[in-house]
Amino acid sequence: MLDLALTPDQKQLVETVRDFCSREFAPRIAADDRAVRHDPEIFAKLASIGLPGVCFPQRYGGHGLDYLSLGLVCEELEYVDTVYRTVLSVHVGLVGCGIYTWGTEEQKQRWLGPMARGEKLACFGLTEPNAGSDVASMQATAKRNGGSYLLSGQKVWVSDADTADFMLIFAKTDPKAGARGVSAFMVDRAASGKALRTEPIEGRLGIHAGDVGSIFMTDLEVDEADRIGDEGDGFKVAMGCLDNGRYTIGAGATGTVRACLDASVKYAHERKTFGQEIGRYQLVQQMIARMARDYEICKLLYFNVAWMKNNGLRHTREVSMCKQYAADAAFNAANDAVEIHGAYGYSAEYPVERYLRTSRAPIIYEGTREVHTILQAEYALGYREDRPMKKSLPKYEPD
Ligand SMILES: Cc1cc2nc3c(=O)[nH]c(=O)nc-3n(C[C@H](O)[C@H](O)[C@H](O)COP(=O)(O)OP(=O)(O)OC[C@H]3O[C@@H](n4cnc5c(N)ncnc54)[C@H](O)[C@@H]3O)c2cc1C
């Protein structure tokens, strides 16, 4: 049964991360964002308190906490800024949980271990210039070359592309087979030489303190042992990874809603018009009430998904709702928070203008609003149903 009470370990974790974020990240984020300055120490800082291994068993270098703990951490990170949550989302949610689900024992030791211990940062290369929502139309290829593959093609809009050590890359082993022709590979940048090049994408609306970039591959040799899943499993691997990434986005967006609520309540008490504080006006209260309500709804949505993950239940539909609802709620909260702050909301003097810019991306990535609407409608209409999965995220077992 879904239990909303946090365990003592989870409470301690929330306190530790909240305190850490308020000391290490909060004091610098406004300046980094304004200067469009990527903070290269983000991952090392997250690693200094063990977050890259939060939900992985100790035998893989993790801390053996459950999946709700991962969500709680994401909420706390994004309370300060999306950029911190994004690093953990991609590293733990997309790539780490992907290897934990699909990797062989050897692959878990080789890739997941260094990731969970915080020694290596990972990114997730799925999107291409001409393939985003329609990922099966990707053009990157992986050609057999004896006991290895040669990967060629381009990936774009990859979070941490320019800084990651490890990359989970998707490419076609059979270009004529559509989704069934996609395979997944782990790539080690250090062993890639000139066959791999990355560069940052500039001129972004938000996530200024983060790294989003492109990956270029030309006959990049990847050993057969570094293929994740069988040949042709890549699409299924990607979809499984997205079920985990979307959970971290939903939990993170919950943090943005709370940040907007706190900032708005504070300002509504401070600012006076027509002789009284603006919090007294019902139209302002309406915006604050929606943030308060959405915070509770978002929390319930991600707690529910966490419970399903902990119990090894399929949750593609529920995590889609969680991600889509929470990402929209965060953007709406940020928009209303700007409104409540009046002209000051339009200024970098207050954090809410940053929340408005950074909360837009989570609506787009890991499935746009439209993609999730279609998915949920298809479930409701009976056009889509869950078939048995070849591999699913291991349910939570205490170490
Ligand atoms: C900040 C940021 C970070 C990202 N990080 C990563 C990452 O780490 N790794 C990675 O692989 N990718 C990443 N992405 C890419 C992201 O996942 C894609 O941008 C997203 O999937 C949408 O693809 P697209 O941009 O090609 O849009 P398109 O697929 O071209 O869609 C354009 C518009 O058409 C709509 N549309 C498309 N198809 C349909 C349809 N069938 N019905 C109705 N409407 C439709 C879409 O909803 C959208 O509004 C990131 C993107 C951003 C902005």
The ligand as a Gaussian input file, in Angstrom:
#p B3LYP/6-31G(d) Opt

LIG

0 1
 C       17.415000      21.400000     -22.448000
 C       17.238000      20.116000     -23.195000
 C       17.938000      18.988000     -22.783000
 C       17.803000      17.779000     -23.485000
 N       18.536000      16.689000     -23.094000
 C       18.525000      15.561000     -23.849000
 C       19.387000      14.458000     -23.537000
 O       20.096000      14.464000     -22.520000
 N       19.408000      13.403000     -24.391000
 C       18.649000      13.338000     -25.513000
 O       18.722000      12.361000     -26.245000
 N       17.792000      14.365000     -25.833000
 C       17.721000      15.468000     -25.024000
 N       16.896000      16.532000     -25.350000
 C       16.105000      16.457000     -26.578000
 C       14.616000      16.256000     -26.344000
 O       14.354000      14.987000     -25.770000
 C       13.872000      16.473000     -27.670000
 O       14.039000      17.830000     -28.003000
 C       12.405000      16.119000     -27.564000
 O       12.235000      14.713000     -27.516000
 C       11.567000      16.666000     -28.740000
 O       12.160000      16.373000     -29.958000
 P       12.373000      17.532000     -31.059000
 O       13.032000      18.678000     -30.386000
 O       13.038000      16.920000     -32.226000
 O       10.900000      17.978000     -31.435000
 P        9.991000      17.329000     -32.603000
 O        9.885000      15.867000     -32.407000
 O       10.458000      17.820000     -33.909000
 O        8.575000      17.995000     -32.273000
 C        8.273000      19.344000     -32.656000
 C        6.836000      19.634000     -32.238000
 O        5.944000      18.746000     -32.926000
 C        5.144000      18.029000     -32.002000
 N        4.910000      16.666000     -32.490000
 C        5.834000      15.790000     -32.963000
 N        5.234000      14.639000     -33.316000
 C        3.917000      14.775000     -33.020000
 C        2.766000      13.922000     -33.130000
 N        2.874000      12.662000     -33.568000
 N        1.562000      14.417000     -32.742000
 C        1.444000      15.677000     -32.239000
 N        2.491000      16.521000     -32.120000
 C        3.703000      16.081000     -32.491000
 C        5.973000      18.000000     -30.718000
 O        5.145000      17.765000     -29.575000
 C        6.578000      19.383000     -30.732000
 O        5.647000      20.320000     -30.261000
 C       16.958000      17.730000     -24.619000
 C       16.229000      18.865000     -25.015000
 C       16.352000      20.034000     -24.310000
 C       15.567000      21.235000     -24.731000

